Amino acid sequence: METHSFQPLLFGGDINVYSVARAFHEAYGVKSIAFGKFAATFPCAFSSIIDYRPCLENEDADAFLKNVTDVAREVAPKTVLVIGCGDSYVKLAAHLKDKFPENVKCNYISGEMLDQLTDKEQFYALCDRYGIDHPTTFVYDQEMGHDFKPPFGAPYIAKPADGVAYWATGHRELKKVYLCDTWEELLSALDEVYAAGYPGKMILQEFIPGDDTYMRVLTNYSDQHGKVKLMCLGHVLLEEHSPHGIGNHAVIITEHQQELCDKIRGMLEDLGYVGFSNFDIKLDPRDGKYKAFEINCRQGRSNYYVTGSGHNIATYLVGDLIEGKDLPLTVVKNQSLWRMIPRVLAYEFIPKNYHPQMKALIRAGADHHSMEYRPDYTLGRVLRVWKNHIGNIHRFRQYCKKPQN
């Protein structure tokens, strides 16, 4: 394997981590080090492209800093590239980056800006400032009890303003997003959230109609000088619908929408944003506007849809931080298909009017699955990938409704 002057250091244990590690391995043949909370976590454990190291205290600031420092010492004089693959890890990196050893680099905004952007109440205020549409929103505080009235009717969307504090409660029975068909369901959801110990505010929004195919995801990379260098818009064709996976992308086709990209780029550059950013967006069929739900200050868990489109995300990080290149702005226009599920399942749950486009991309070789990576195939890993396929078939047929057409 070729020797490089840098060492990717990833934090997390999910498909986000594996996709980033795969991007580095594809581009440079380098093996990433990854710290996850649990041992034997698929898809990162049992991988030949990842040196996976369990650390139960991984989300603790002292443990996080120790892991970064230890790896920096271990691989010196190489430069360590720290990449958070979950909100809690990004927050730790942003707040602790000034304490990292000299041979460590990461491209994250300040902790102060991160806290502002990941607080959905403040994020929507920024959207208003920069002319970015978003759903009609009501900010709920626990002190309001049941005595409040949002400026829209049912159905209601309810989600935490502070996602990190929300999951820090440790109550995994909580939902990522609550869709409440009635007022009574909304009150019950709020009571459940605060009974679990969540201390923050809740974001209540009008429900934007439309199935999964109205969803979009926009992934960007801004260099260390705050200039956007990559924008890749994904048209979501299918999401997960299981209780803990709801909203996670399952199938994406890349598409191009310049006006939307221009608005997002304007906000990012005016803020001086650096690093990866990921926007969840929905096309509102009532007025034809793209409406932003949130920003993730990192690459999303479906980030391989960008690499699979021919724009490897690792090359942007290395080109910027290691090679010091002034990269040109790329707004992805070519189409490619990304999925986290078997093809048979994609055809079963995606409306038929998208099937010809999907088949054409498959025939053209522009079809990618994050975990189907031949250089990482061993018998044990192939069996685990197939086990994941079978699990997805079971979950989708249990929780997902088949399209009408």
Secondary structure, 3 states (H helix, E strand, C coil): CCCCCEEEEEECCCHHHHHHHHHHHHHHCCCEEEEECCCCCCCCCCCCCEEEEECCCCCCHHHHHHHHHHHHHHHCCCEEEEEECCHHHHHHHHHHHHHCCCCEECCCCCHHHHHHHHCHHHHHHHHHHCCCCCCCEEEECHHHCCCCCCCCCCCEEEEECCHHHHHCCCCCCCCCCEEECCHHHHHHHHHHHHHCCCCCCEEEEECCCCCHHHEEEEEEEECCCCCEEEEEEEEEEEECCCCCCCCCEEEEEEECCHHHHHHHHHHHHHHCCCEEEEEEEEEECCCCEEEEEEEECCCCCCCHHHHHCCCCHHHHHHHHHCCCCCCCCEECCCCCEEECCCHHHHHHHCCHHHHHHHHHHHHCCCEEECCCCHHHCCHHHHHHHHHHHHHHHHHHHHHCCCCCC
